[in-house]
Structure formats: C-alpha cells, structure tokens
Amino acid sequence: MKPENASPPPAQDLSSPRTKWWFFPRPVAWVVLLISVVASVGAWFISWKHAELEARKRFDEEAGRIAAALTERMQIYEDVLHGAAGLFAASYTVERGEWRNYLESVSIERRFPGIDGVGFIAMVQRATLDEFLRVTRADKTPEFTIKELGDTNDLLVVKYIEPENRHRSMLGRNIGLDA
C-alpha cells in the first residue's frame, strides 16, 4: 500500500561530478586501457610488417640462388652444343658415326642428366632434297625418310639425334612445320 501523499524521489542533479562520470567511473583506468590497446595494435602491425619483409627477403634470396643455378646449368649445356658446332666447323662433312663418337666422348647421359638428347637439324632446300636423301641414306641409314614435307622451300630436317635408340622416331622429322 502506498501512502497517498508520498512524494517522488528527489531528482538527481545532473551537474554533480558523480553523474558526470557515470559511464566512466574511473577515467584514468580507461585512458590506460586505450593507450595499451593502441600500443598493442601498433606492436602487432610492426611485427607483421617485419615478418612480411623477412619472408620477402628469404624468397628473393632463394629465387636468386635458383636463377644462378639454372644459369650455370644452362651454360654447361650450351658448352656441349658449342662443342658440337666445333665438330661441324672442323670437318668438311660429319657422318653419323662421328656424331655418335663425339656425344659418347662427352658422356652426355652420365655427366649431363638433364639432357634428354642432342640432335643435328639440317636445312635442306627443296631443290636439293633428293641429293640430301641419297647422302643421308648412304650414311648407314638406308630407311631414312622425311616425315611431313609440307609446302615450304626450306626444310629443317632432324638428321642425327643421340641417343638414337630412344629418339628414333625423331629422325627425318621436318621441325620447320612445328613453327
């Protein structure tokens, strides 16, 4: 039961210091918390950037190392081809046996495991095709034929390839059609 003459509770004075900080009863604690959060976010950002830079540095170093190794390996393979070019430069003609002997002396399969095969591609004018076939067949390959003649005047024909047993299907191929 309520008394009839009961008066409502007194209104609070909004200007009093107690009501002013009702949401922030201890302002110093809130300031310390805010500074701590900002410092934590800043430290996280700096460490994230540092980790990202370290990862980029490791990647660049590894990519440089791999590129140098590939360049060195390709240089070695180019040296094999330069030797083959020297064989042709030193001879009036190079027969199949000389080609095979050169590549066996270089020990391609043992010393250069990345090289699958080394071949010689002859540029043959269509007008001299019969002479090319006669000379090539006389060089211990009586079954030599040119595959896929095409209609160009210049043929690029695989004349020699070693190891021949593994790449026999390439002999006589006109690679000028592949372009």
HELIX and SHEET records of a PDB file:
HELIX    1   1 PRO A   17  LYS A   20  1                                   4    
HELIX    2   2 PRO A   27  ALA A   90  1                                  64    
HELIX    3   3 ARG A   96  VAL A  106  1                                  11    
HELIX    4   4 ILE A  108  ARG A  111  1                                   4    
HELIX    5   5 ARG A  126  THR A  128  5                                   3    
HELIX    6   6 LEU A  129  ALA A  138  1                                  10    
HELIX    7   7 GLU A  164  HIS A  167  1                                   4    
HELIX    8   8 ARG A  168  MET A  170  5                                   3    
HELIX    9   9 ILE A  175  ASP A  178  5                                   4    
SHEET    1   A 2 VAL A 118  GLN A 125  0                                        
SHEET    2   A 2 ASP A 154  GLU A 162 -1                                        
END                                                                             
